[in-house]
């Protein structure tokens, strides 16, 4: 599985070169608006994260943008007043954040690494973790929640977006080519073991990242087991996706690390 980390790092570096929508830095206008308190960022694909999920005032708030490179959320939160560290597996994605920081005169710390290992940070380093849809690119998500819990301060909040695992049940080629939803796979799903490498390449191409469909037990239950208390959630759709005509493709959660472990 260490090869998956390397492969996905290279895949996202390539995505930057190809101009993938999730690698395109925000504009100067968006940063200017954020400096005036007018901002909104995405945990999932289309719905803005509720402002009520964030601290009312971001000044002095230490934020970790977890697996959130690309010059999008991190620069906006920095311009809105937060102290931001962006952690990502892809050097090219982190370079996008540094580019916006240099362009706009923002102070953003960037750190490269695997989202399951936050040993670069001490316990209780952050007040807020912003973790948009990205744990689909690691084979095991439970370590992500455990590490996020560790590096948050008591009372800290983790905002996480992730894929609804039901999307991995279906035959992708059949859905795309014939608009038919046919259950084919069991959960948890893995691009490494659920399909052949030949099929993965035919479906997604040589530059695509490996994806993993986690169970709700790991995605939501894993947060609870790590010690978080869930306070809110919402669902979102994937535009032009057949499955989204019947069920949401994304889930977003707001989780709190309780003070003194109070429930």
C-alpha positions in Angstrom: 0.0 0.0 0.0 3.0 2.3 0.3 3.1 2.2 -3.5 -0.5 3.6 -3.5 0.8 6.7 -1.6 3.5 7.3 -4.2 1.2 6.6 -7.1 -1.5 8.9 -5.9 1.1 11.6 -5.2 2.2 11.4 -8.8 -1.4 11.3 -10.0 -2.2 14.6 -8.2 1.0 16.2 -9.4 -0.1 15.3 -12.9 -3.6 16.6 -12.2 -2.1 20.0 -11.5 -0.3 20.0 -14.8 -3.6 19.0 -16.5 -5.6 21.8 -14.8 -8.0 19.6 -12.9 -10.7 21.7 -11.3 -9.6 20.8 -7.8 -6.1 22.0 -8.5 -6.9 25.5 -9.7 -6.0 28.3 -7.3 -8.6 30.9 -6.3 -8.6 34.3 -7.9 -7.5 37.6 -6.5 -11.1 38.6 -6.3 -12.0 35.7 -4.0 -9.1 36.6 -1.7 -10.2 40.3 -1.7 -13.7 39.3 -0.7 -12.4 36.9 2.0 -10.4 39.8 3.6 -13.7 41.7 3.9 -15.4 38.7 5.5 -17.3 37.6 2.4 -16.2 34.0 1.8 -17.4 30.4 1.4 -15.5 27.2 0.8 -16.4 23.6 -0.2 -16.1 20.4 1.7 -18.0 18.6 -1.1 -18.6 19.4 -4.7 -21.4 22.0 -4.9 -22.7 23.0 -1.4 -20.8 25.7 0.5 -19.9 24.7 4.0 -22.3 26.4 6.4 -20.7 29.4 8.1 -22.2 28.3 11.4 -19.8 25.3 11.2 -16.8 27.7 11.7 -15.8 29.9 14.6 -17.6 33.3 14.3 -14.2 35.0 14.2 -11.3 33.3 12.5 -8.6 35.7 13.7 -6.2 33.7 16.0 -7.7 30.4 15.0 -5.1 27.7 14.1 -6.4 25.7 11.1 -5.1 22.5 9.5 -6.3 22.1 5.9 -5.9 18.3 5.8 -5.3 16.7 2.4 -6.5 20.0 1.1 -3.9 21.4 -1.2 -4.6 23.2 -4.5 -4.6 26.8 -3.6 -8.3 26.9 -2.7 -9.5 26.6 0.9 -6.3 27.4 2.6 -5.7 30.8 1.1 -9.4 31.8 1.6 -9.3 30.9 5.3 -6.0 32.7 5.7 -7.3 35.8 4.0 -10.3 35.6 6.4 -8.0 35.8 9.4 -7.0 32.3 10.3 -3.5 30.9 10.8 -3.4 28.1 8.3 -1.2 25.0 7.7 -1.9 23.0 4.5 -1.0 19.3 4.6 -1.1 17.3 1.4 0.5 14.3 -0.3 1.1 16.2 -3.6 4.0 18.7 -3.8 2.4 20.3 -6.9 -0.8 20.9 -4.9 1.1 22.5 -2.1 2.9 24.6 -4.6 -0.5 26.0 -5.7 -1.1 27.2 -2.1 2.3 28.8 -1.9 1.7 30.5 -5.3 -1.5 32.1 -4.0 0.3 33.0 -0.7 3.1 34.8 -2.6 0.7 36.5 -5.0 -1.6 37.8 -2.2 1.0 38.4 0.6 -0.5 35.6 2.7 1.4 33.6 5.3 0.6 29.9 4.8 2.6 26.9 6.0 2.7 23.9 3.7 3.7 20.4 4.8 3.9 17.3 2.6 2.8 13.9 3.9 0.3 11.1 4.2 -3.0 12.1 5.8 -2.9 9.1 8.0 0.4 10.2 9.7 0.4 13.7 11.2 3.5 13.1 13.3 4.9 16.4 11.9 2.5 18.0 14.4 2.4 17.9 18.2 -0.7 17.0 20.2 -3.3 19.7 20.4 -1.8 21.9 17.7 -5.0 23.1 16.0 -8.4 24.6 16.7 -10.0 23.6 13.4 -9.4 20.9 10.8 -10.8 21.3 7.3 -10.8 18.0 5.5 -12.5 18.1 2.1 -13.2 15.0 0.0 -9.8 13.2 -0.1 -9.8 10.2 2.2 -11.1 8.3 -0.8 -7.5 8.2 -1.8 -6.2 6.2 1.2 -7.0 2.5 1.8 -7.8 2.9 5.5 -9.5 6.0 6.9 -9.6 5.2 10.6 -6.0 6.4 11.2 -7.0 9.7 9.6 -9.7 10.3 12.3 -7.3 9.2 15.1 -4.6 11.5 14.0 -7.0 14.4 13.5 -8.4 13.9 17.0 -4.8 13.9 18.5 -3.7 17.2 16.8 -6.9 19.1 17.7 -7.2 21.0 20.9 -10.0 20.2 23.3 -13.1 22.0 22.0 -11.6 21.9 18.5 -13.7 21.1 15.4 -13.1 18.8 12.4 -15.1 19.5 9.2 -14.9 16.5 6.9 -16.3 15.7 3.4 -16.2 12.2 1.9 -17.8 10.0 -0.7 -21.0 8.2 0.0 -19.7 4.6 -0.2 -22.8 3.5 -2.1 -21.3 4.9 -5.3 -18.7 2.2 -5.3 -21.3 -0.6 -5.4 -22.0 -0.2 -9.1 -20.5 -1.2 -12.4 -18.9 2.1 -13.6 -18.6 1.2 -17.2 -22.3 0.1 -17.4 -23.4 3.3 -15.7 -21.4 5.5 -18.0 -22.0 3.7 -21.3 -25.6 2.4 -20.9 -27.0 4.5 -18.1 -27.7 1.4 -16.1 -27.0 1.0 -12.4 -26.0 -2.6 -11.6 -24.6 -3.6 -8.3 -21.2 -5.3 -8.8 -18.9 -4.6 -5.9 -18.9 -5.2 -2.1 -17.8 -2.7 0.4 -15.2 -1.8 1.3 -14.2 -1.1 -2.3 -10.6 -0.9 -3.5 -9.2 0.0 -7.0 -6.3 -2.3 -6.0 -8.3 -5.5 -5.3 -11.9 -5.0 -6.5 -11.0 -4.6 -10.2 -8.0 -5.5 -12.3 -5.4 -3.0 -13.1 -6.3 -3.4 -16.8 -9.9 -2.4 -16.1 -8.8 0.5 -13.9 -6.6 1.9 -16.6 -9.4 1.4 -19.2 -11.9 3.3 -17.0 -9.7 6.1 -15.6 -6.5 6.2 -17.5 -2.8 5.8 -16.5 -2.7 9.1 -14.6 -5.7 8.5 -12.4 -5.3 8.0 -8.6 -6.3 4.8 -6.8 -9.6 5.2 -5.0 -11.1 3.4 -2.0 -14.7 3.2 -1.0 -14.9 3.0 2.8 -17.8 1.7 4.9 -20.0 4.0 6.9 -18.7 2.2 10.0 -15.2 3.5 9.2 -16.3 6.9 7.9 -18.7 7.9 10.6 -18.2 5.2 13.3 -14.5 5.8 13.0 -14.9 9.4 14.0 -16.9 8.4 17.1 -14.4 5.7 18.0 -11.6 8.2 17.8 -13.5 10.3 20.4 -15.3 12.9 18.3 -18.9 13.9 18.9 -20.8 14.6 15.7 -22.9 17.8 15.8 -24.1 18.2 12.3 -24.0 16.8 8.7 -25.3 17.4 5.2 -25.3 15.5 1.9 -24.4 16.7 -1.6 -24.6 15.5 -5.2 -22.2 15.0 -8.0 -23.6 16.9 -11.0 -24.2 14.9 -14.2 -23.6 11.7 -12.3 -26.3 8.9 -12.8 -26.1 7.8 -9.2 -26.8 11.3 -7.9 -30.2 11.2 -9.7 -31.2 8.7 -7.0 -29.0 9.3 -3.9 -26.4 11.8 -2.7 -22.8 11.2 -3.7 -21.2 13.0 -0.7 -21.6 13.3 3.0 -20.1 16.1 5.2 -19.8 16.0 8.9 -19.0 18.4 11.7 -17.3 16.7 14.7 -16.1 18.2 18.0 -13.3 17.1 20.3 -15.1 17.6 23.6 -13.4 19.4 26.5 -12.3 16.9 29.2 -14.1 14.1 27.2 -17.6 15.3 28.1 -20.3 13.9 25.9 
